[in-house]
Amino acid sequence: MGRRIIFTVTNDLAFDQRMQRICGSLAAAGYAVTLVGRLKNDSRSLTNQPYQQVRLKHMLFSKGKLFYLEFNIRLLFYLLFVRTDAICSIDLDTALPGILVAKLRKKVSYFRRPRIVYPCAGGGATQTRASGMVLGSAIHLQAH
């Protein structure tokens, strides 16, 4: 089995097609991928994927500042007790636990840049450009 990578998101894994594509591609390339998200009250069952899916359960809060505080604390404890070679926080709302654990363990932490909106040449329209391959265009935060 290849290097172990954990991806973290705050949304429901059953509906996140971008993460299904990213994690599936990396699993097909030989990485041992784990995708961590949350379980909502109305969440659908997860489909079988070539990577591991973990849902943080029994959340006391479902939205707002208290949700993000609770999720980050639970994610921090999850990451502290699981083996990994790299942690990739997909959005800013999961970056702090990933960075802290990576620093403690002297591992690599990645943060995916959000989508960039910029003006198109020759018109007033805008074009949205995704950040591309998550690991290829991530802001690399080396743990020392």
Secondary structure, 3 states (H helix, E strand, C coil): CCCEEEEEEEEEHHHCHHHHHHHHHHHHCCCEEEEEEECCCCCCCCCCCCCEEEEECCCCCCCHHHHHHHHHHHHHHHHHCCCCCEEEECCHHHHHHHHHHHHHHCCEEEECCCCEEEECCCCCCEEEECCCCCCCCCEEEECC
